[in-house]
Amino acid sequence: MTKQEAIEVMKAGVKVTHRYFDPQEWITMQGNFTIITEEGYTCSTVEFWVLRKSVEWETDWSIWSSQ
């Protein structure tokens, strides 16, 4: 899925992953402005996306599964 599609499902509380993430890594969102990681860390969406601006982050998102 695209970055924008991933953002929309994360806003609904769904965990997503990216092809650059390790298999156990995921993120989701709390509200519109906070990213939550699998470790329970939080950061602002601005802080998270500022490091992920390149074209590689625009696609290759998927819903995370623990399997």
N, CA, C and O of each residue as an XYZ file, in Angstrom:
268
protein
N       0.841     -1.173      0.000
C       0.000      0.000      0.000
C       0.889      1.240      0.000
O       2.082      1.158      0.291
N       0.313      2.359     -0.321
C       1.071      3.597     -0.351
C       1.209      4.171      1.049
O       0.545      3.728      1.986
N       2.072      5.153      1.177
C       2.257      5.845      2.455
C       0.927      6.438      2.920
O       0.559      6.292      4.086
N       0.208      7.100      2.023
C      -1.049      7.726      2.408
C      -2.085      6.682      2.839
O      -2.824      6.908      3.798
N      -2.145      5.560      2.151
C      -3.055      4.488      2.561
C      -2.651      3.948      3.932
O      -3.511      3.672      4.768
N      -1.352      3.796      4.163
C      -0.867      3.318      5.462
C      -1.253      4.293      6.571
O      -1.666      3.874      7.652
N      -1.119      5.575      6.307
C      -1.491      6.586      7.306
C      -2.966      6.479      7.649
O      -3.334      6.550      8.821
N      -3.802      6.312      6.659
C      -5.245      6.221      6.907
C      -5.596      5.004      7.763
O      -6.401      5.123      8.687
N      -5.013      3.840      7.480
C      -5.341      2.662      8.293
C      -4.718      2.766      9.685
O      -5.295      2.278     10.657
N      -3.554      3.395      9.790
C      -2.959      3.589     11.119
C      -3.832      4.479     11.993
O      -3.935      4.256     13.199
N      -4.457      5.477     11.397
C      -5.358      6.355     12.160
C      -6.518      5.571     12.747
O      -7.105      5.982     13.747
N      -6.853      4.438     12.129
C      -7.920      3.565     12.628
C      -7.385      2.537     13.629
O      -8.132      1.675     14.091
N      -6.074      2.629     13.970
C      -5.495      1.738     14.968
C      -4.852      0.484     14.414
O      -4.433     -0.381     15.183
N      -4.762      0.364     13.092
C      -4.164     -0.810     12.469
C      -2.644     -0.684     12.494
O      -2.100      0.401     12.289
N      -1.973     -1.788     12.744
C      -0.512     -1.823     12.737
C      -0.031     -2.072     11.315
O      -0.533     -2.961     10.628
N       0.952     -1.276     10.876
C       1.504     -1.462      9.541
C       3.017     -1.653      9.624
O       3.662     -1.298     10.611
N       3.545     -2.215      8.574
C       4.977     -2.437      8.465
C       5.437     -1.992      7.083
O       4.621     -1.717      6.203
N       6.734     -1.928      6.907
C       7.314     -1.508      5.631
C       8.385     -2.509      5.239
O       8.933     -3.201      6.096
N       8.686     -2.591      3.964
C       9.682     -3.570      3.503
C      11.046     -3.338      4.139
O      11.845     -4.273      4.199
N      11.343     -2.140      4.612
C      12.613     -1.866      5.293
C      12.600     -2.246      6.772
O      13.652     -2.271      7.412
N      11.430     -2.540      7.318
C      11.325     -2.907      8.729
C      11.699     -4.380      8.916
O      11.543     -5.185      7.998
N      12.189     -4.724     10.100
C      12.378     -6.124     10.464
C      11.003     -6.771     10.625
O      10.011     -6.067     10.813
N      10.929     -8.113     10.553
C       9.625     -8.782     10.617
C       8.780     -8.450     11.856
O       7.552     -8.437     11.772
N       9.413     -8.184     12.988
C       8.659     -7.898     14.211
C       8.322     -6.417     14.374
O       7.621     -6.050     15.316
N       8.806     -5.563     13.477
C       8.582     -4.120     13.603
C       7.268     -3.677     12.973
O       6.896     -4.129     11.890
N       6.579     -2.789     13.668
C       5.364     -2.190     13.150
C       5.199     -0.800     13.760
O       5.845     -0.454     14.749
N       4.331     -0.026     13.153
C       3.930      1.260     13.714
C       2.432      1.402     13.566
O       1.809      0.737     12.739
N       1.861      2.275     14.379
C       0.461      2.647     14.266
C       0.355      4.091     14.723
O       1.358      4.709     15.081
N      -0.835      4.622     14.713
C      -1.020      6.006     15.129
C      -2.040      6.120     16.230
O      -3.007      5.362     16.303
N      -1.791      7.102     17.093
C      -2.752      7.495     18.122
C      -3.189      8.901     17.742
O      -2.399      9.842     17.814
N      -4.435      9.044     17.341
C      -4.888     10.335     16.848
C      -4.276     10.625     15.481
O      -3.951      9.707     14.728
N      -4.124     11.900     15.173
C      -3.598     12.291     13.870
C      -2.124     12.671     13.890
O      -1.529     12.863     12.830
N      -1.520     12.785     15.073
C      -0.191     13.366     15.140
C       0.841     12.564     15.924
O       1.952     13.048     16.142
N       0.501     11.346     16.355
C       1.432     10.558     17.158
C       1.613      9.168     16.565
O       0.639      8.457     16.316
N       2.869      8.789     16.341
C       3.244      7.444     15.890
C       3.609      6.623     17.117
O       4.288      7.115     18.018
N       3.159      5.373     17.153
C       3.512      4.440     18.218
C       4.216      3.248     17.584
O       3.743      2.696     16.590
N       5.356      2.851     18.168
C       6.111      1.715     17.636
C       5.778      0.446     18.402
O       5.098      0.480     19.428
N       6.275     -0.688     17.881
C       6.045     -1.980     18.541
C       6.660     -2.019     19.933
O       6.244     -2.829     20.762
N       7.628     -1.175     20.206
C       8.263     -1.137     21.528
C       7.539     -0.209     22.495
O       7.924     -0.099     23.660
N       6.492      0.457     22.016
C       5.739      1.365     22.859
C       6.250      2.794     22.848
O       5.749      3.640     23.588
N       7.246      3.070     22.012
C       7.746      4.440     21.901
C       6.765      5.292     21.112
O       6.062      4.794     20.232
N       6.723      6.563     21.428
C       5.894      7.487     20.676
C       6.758      8.613     20.118
O       7.767      8.992     20.712
N       6.350      9.133     18.985
C       6.980     10.317     18.412
C       5.941     11.021     17.565
O       4.929     10.431     17.187
N       6.193     12.271     17.272
C       5.247     13.004     16.431
C       5.344     12.494     14.994
O       6.374     11.965     14.578
N       4.278     12.657     14.264
C       4.300     12.260     12.856
C       5.330     13.074     12.086
O       5.969     12.555     11.171
N       5.500     14.342     12.445
C       6.502     15.186     11.778
C       7.889     14.601     11.994
O       8.665     14.476     11.047
N       8.204     14.242     13.236
C       9.512     13.660     13.554
C       9.729     12.339     12.811
O      10.822     12.095     12.301
N       8.718     11.497     12.744
C       8.851     10.210     12.078
C       9.074     10.370     10.583
O       9.975      9.744     10.025
N       8.266     11.201      9.922
C       8.328     11.306      8.465
C       9.480     12.162      7.968
O       9.875     12.029      6.809
N      10.030     13.029      8.793
C      11.145     13.876      8.336
C      12.353     13.027      7.944
O      13.132     13.423      7.077
N      12.510     11.886      8.566
C      13.621     10.992      8.245
C      13.275     10.010      7.130
O      14.132      9.248      6.684
N      12.036     10.028      6.685
C      11.569      9.071      5.682
C      10.888      9.814      4.530
O       9.733      9.545      4.200
N      11.608     10.737      3.936
C      11.069     11.574      2.865
C      11.319     11.017      1.473
O      10.636     11.399      0.523
N      12.275     10.132      1.341
C      12.657      9.659      0.005
C      11.551      8.805     -0.620
O      10.646      8.325      0.062
N      11.655      8.638     -1.917
C      10.643      7.931     -2.694
C      10.443      6.487     -2.217
O       9.357      5.931     -2.383
N      11.460      5.886     -1.637
C      11.345      4.501     -1.164
C      10.276      4.327     -0.083
O       9.758      3.226      0.102
N       9.947      5.390      0.623
C       8.953      5.323      1.699
C       7.538      5.609      1.208
O       6.598      5.549      2.001
N       7.359      5.916     -0.064
C       6.039      6.237     -0.603
C       5.206      4.995     -0.902
O       3.985      5.089     -1.030
N       5.846      3.833     -1.014
C       5.141      2.583     -1.299
C       5.713      1.467     -0.428
O       6.592      1.698      0.403
N       5.209      0.274     -0.628
C       5.686     -0.939      0.047
C       5.308     -1.021      1.521
O       6.027     -1.628      2.314
N       4.199     -0.421      1.885
C       3.627     -0.559      3.221
C       2.626     -1.709      3.193
O       2.011     -1.973      2.160
N       2.462     -2.387      4.314
C       1.465     -3.454      4.406
C       0.987     -3.577      5.836
O       1.625     -3.096      6.772
N      -0.150     -4.232      5.982
C      -0.682     -4.475      7.323
C       0.185     -5.538      7.984
O       0.478     -6.577      7.394
N       0.592     -5.256      9.224
C       1.484     -6.144      9.954
C       0.717     -7.346     10.485
O      -0.417     -7.214     10.944
N       1.331     -8.502     10.423
C       0.763     -9.728     10.973
C       1.806    -10.372     11.872
O       2.990    -10.393     11.535
N       1.385    -10.887     12.989
C       2.329    -11.526     13.929
C       2.743    -12.906     13.471
O       3.562    -13.545     14.131
N       2.209    -13.384     12.371
C       2.493    -14.730     11.901
C       3.702    -14.789     11.022
O       4.068    -15.864     10.546
